[in-house]
Amino acid sequence: MWKELLMSMGGRAMQASINVNSNDRQTVLVCCGTGCTANGGREVFKTFETLLKDHAEIELLPVIKATGCNGWCEKGPLVRLLPRDITYCSVAPEDVSEIIDKTLIEGILIKRLLYRDPVSKEYLSSHHQTDFYRKQHKIALRNIGEIDPGQIDDYIEREGYQALKKALQEMSGQGIINIVQAAGLRGRGGGGFPTGRKWQACKNASGEEKFIICNGDEGDPGAFMDRSILEGDPHTIIEGMILGAYAVGASRGYVYVRDEYDLAVQNLGQAINDARQRGYLGNRILGSDLTFDIEIVRGGGAFVCGEETALIASIEGRTGEPHDKYVFPTEKGLWGMPTVINNVETWANVPVIVLHGAEPFARIGTKNSKGTKVFSLVGKVVNTGLVEVPMGTTLREVIYEIGGGLLKKRSFKAVQTGGPSGGCIPASLLDLPIDFDSLTEAGSMMGSGGLIVMDDHTCMVEVARYYTNFLAGESCGKCTPCREGLRAQLEILNRICDGEGTIEDLDLLEDISVTMQEASLCALGRTAPNPVLSTLRYFREEYLTHIEERRCPAGVCRALTTFYIDPVKCTGCQVCKKHCSVNAIQGEKKEVHVIDESICIRCGECYRQCAFDAVKLRQEELR
Amino acid sequence: MQIEAREYEYANDYKVLIESYSGKPEHLLAIMQDVQKHYNYLPRLAISMISQHVGIPVSRVYAMASFYKAFSLVPKGKFIFRVCDGTACHIKNSATLLDQLQEHLGIEVDETTADGLFSIETVNCLGACALAPVMVVNGKVYGKVSPGDVERIINEYGGQSYASQHKC
């Protein structure tokens, strides 16, 4: 395989292409998404810039672009070389001069930087050949990793603003709504409300002024698709919003972005300025009668602001407390005016639908969930990152085929979907096709698309406690069932994790959950019991083990866990000793190690790190 | 809350910052964020000035300040250690990371060391889940941090004395 690759991309031919025509001009794409930046992507980018300047012998210097997040954060920083479509993984600044000398100039692949397929053991020259990318279908993420988000021309080159031109020249506002409706696009933020119907309601409503809002307050822990789109392809959001404005007759738009997303705010800000300069935003857009402009509002850091009425309150300069939606924001939204709020990913789909029509989009997906969905695949999975797949893809395909299965080949326990208001889905439902309705039936929800994979070292009671704690902190406190219900549930879950739970606690948890579902004011409160209910539904055994046997089978709950090292299995490799932050493990190399329980803080780091299963839970032995 | 004497020294700076925005209520959040960013907290005097500039009661500015996580009414440290406790980080043991940090610095979450050097915060999710567990110090992201790395990271910011004092 390796030899073939070298043969097929002979060095001589490459040399020629460096100097010849500009269509073949080499391009170096360095991923500078948040993940790759943290791994040194920026330094790699700068090193390319600096070193390439010294290569005067290359007639036509390669173009270097810093792109948004490729999604494959696990292997970052990623460097891609076009037109040959070579992908190098985990590139360090020290590797850059070798890449220039060997690959860019001589055309030779550098084996150690290529991705090696863990099963076939083959070295793959392009990321497109990997299972992680091969099975994806990119619509919302179509440009990310391919363009420099700071260059409006990069976006324009890839069909950018074509949908807007087409709409302004050939279509009416109603025409756009019809297409979006026919495409079957549903809101990607969690609710799954048909986008076309929302727009129609806003168009029909009367008001002096109408508003368009992009909800980028991505609060679900473990989900980062909105951040990635805002950072990596901000113009698609802008174009989507302009199309929305034209459709419903709005004149002003806001993008509400989490303040934590520095790079997203920066890239989006620049994109808005560039779009204004080119006449895509502002008065009489592209010579038409459409006037529309966008402002960024940075969020204040409150999960509840993802709820649309709370978000509106926040933009208006008030605390982000939701109110009941007797009247929808499409009738009375921002400053009492008709308002359309859609999620970032929804907006990213709009230009594609308008440009290519409803049919190609509607062909993808399931009966009631059309198109694709972006998931952030994280947790105990080999390939963590962003993946975009057609609706109806099964969880197993996403986790095992794209995600490469579980880390350290551990056994799968659950996948959490839908963020804090979602639920945990067990192994028995791995073949569930993912769409809006199937997930709701399984007691979870689509949410914004976080998929958090959990292995047998994850305690489901503790996971429920974690989410309840999160929600208790984020509940705005306005209505009693949510505020007090979460607090009471948290208290019970803490008790169970501390080994002081009783069997009656489980009934009480369910009882409180029902009250919260029925009586809470907004979606946050109504869905807040999901983590508790779904873990009770699928992992009741684990609750019972905590309560009746006073042990945590996953070794997570500290009050219920002590660790020891099995002298028969211990090889004396010292991995546990190195990872122990309190020096509680004693033992010489190649000799049996011992945990000093008086020092041990029961963090479980040794338990998770040991490759020989030599670190064990004391409780198992007692049993 | 009282206005502290030293705040008056900055009164002009607050004014310039606040008045760089129009007094529309939609800019309230942005004004507060800018003040927070510059001074690492919302000084009491600045809160009064914001209230006047936007034309809303102090109580409402205070409500905003206490509602949103981004704001603090007491000064934060020069270096803010933000430990991500998103789900991906949580199941990869971010709790131990936090314990270690608290142990070494001798402060709890949302507290600041007496010398005003360090603060610890948790953040819901930084969206860098592939690097879990993640910690950010003044914008610099540290990925896949193991509890053993904490001391080294504190030392990078001149916290040697802390790390040695609280050696477990």
Chai-1 contact restraints between the chains, C-beta under 6 A:
chainA,res_idxA,chainB,res_idxB,connection_type,confidence,min_distance_angstrom,max_distance_angstrom,comment,restraint_id
A,T34,B,A128,contact,1.0,0.0,6.0,A-B,restraint_1
A,G35,B,A128,contact,1.0,0.0,6.0,A-B,restraint_2
A,G35,B,A130,contact,1.0,0.0,6.0,A-B,restraint_3
A,G35,B,L131,contact,1.0,0.0,6.0,A-B,restraint_4
A,A38,B,A128,contact,1.0,0.0,6.0,A-B,restraint_5
A,A38,B,L131,contact,1.0,0.0,6.0,A-B,restraint_6
A,A38,B,V141,contact,1.0,0.0,6.0,A-B,restraint_7
A,A38,B,G143,contact,1.0,0.0,6.0,A-B,restraint_8
A,C73,B,A130,contact,1.0,0.0,6.0,A-B,restraint_9
A,E74,B,A130,contact,1.0,0.0,6.0,A-B,restraint_10
A,P221,B,G86,contact,1.0,0.0,6.0,A-B,restraint_11
A,P221,B,T87,contact,1.0,0.0,6.0,A-B,restraint_12
A,P221,B,N124,contact,1.0,0.0,6.0,A-B,restraint_13
A,P221,B,C125,contact,1.0,0.0,6.0,A-B,restraint_14
A,G222,B,G86,contact,1.0,0.0,6.0,A-B,restraint_15
A,G222,B,T87,contact,1.0,0.0,6.0,A-B,restraint_16
A,G222,B,A88,contact,1.0,0.0,6.0,A-B,restraint_17
A,G222,B,C129,contact,1.0,0.0,6.0,A-B,restraint_18
A,F224,B,G127,contact,1.0,0.0,6.0,A-B,restraint_19
A,R227,B,G127,contact,1.0,0.0,6.0,A-B,restraint_20
A,D259,B,A70,contact,1.0,0.0,6.0,A-B,restraint_21
A,R298,B,Q33,contact,1.0,0.0,6.0,A-B,restraint_22
A,G300,B,L29,contact,1.0,0.0,6.0,A-B,restraint_23
A,G300,B,Y68,contact,1.0,0.0,6.0,A-B,restraint_24
A,G300,B,A70,contact,1.0,0.0,6.0,A-B,restraint_25
A,G301,B,Y68,contact,1.0,0.0,6.0,A-B,restraint_26
A,G301,B,K69,contact,1.0,0.0,6.0,A-B,restraint_27
A,G301,B,A70,contact,1.0,0.0,6.0,A-B,restraint_28
A,A302,B,Y68,contact,1.0,0.0,6.0,A-B,restraint_29
A,G317,B,P25,contact,1.0,0.0,6.0,A-B,restraint_30
A,G317,B,E26,contact,1.0,0.0,6.0,A-B,restraint_31
A,G317,B,L28,contact,1.0,0.0,6.0,A-B,restraint_32
A,T319,B,A63,contact,1.0,0.0,6.0,A-B,restraint_33
A,T319,B,M64,contact,1.0,0.0,6.0,A-B,restraint_34
A,T319,B,F67,contact,1.0,0.0,6.0,A-B,restraint_35
A,V378,B,A88,contact,1.0,0.0,6.0,A-B,restraint_36
A,V378,B,C129,contact,1.0,0.0,6.0,A-B,restraint_37
A,G379,B,A88,contact,1.0,0.0,6.0,A-B,restraint_38
A,G379,B,I91,contact,1.0,0.0,6.0,A-B,restraint_39
A,T384,B,A130,contact,1.0,0.0,6.0,A-B,restraint_40
A,G385,B,A130,contact,1.0,0.0,6.0,A-B,restraint_41
A,I452,B,T87,contact,1.0,0.0,6.0,A-B,restraint_42
A,I452,B,A88,contact,1.0,0.0,6.0,A-B,restraint_43
A,T458,B,I91,contact,1.0,0.0,6.0,A-B,restraint_44
A,Y466,B,H90,contact,1.0,0.0,6.0,A-B,restraint_45
A,S581,B,Q100,contact,1.0,0.0,6.0,A-B,restraint_46
A,S581,B,P147,contact,1.0,0.0,6.0,A-B,restraint_47
A,S581,B,G148,contact,1.0,0.0,6.0,A-B,restraint_48
A,V582,B,C168,contact,1.0,0.0,6.0,A-B,restraint_49
A,C603,B,T96,contact,1.0,0.0,6.0,A-B,restraint_50
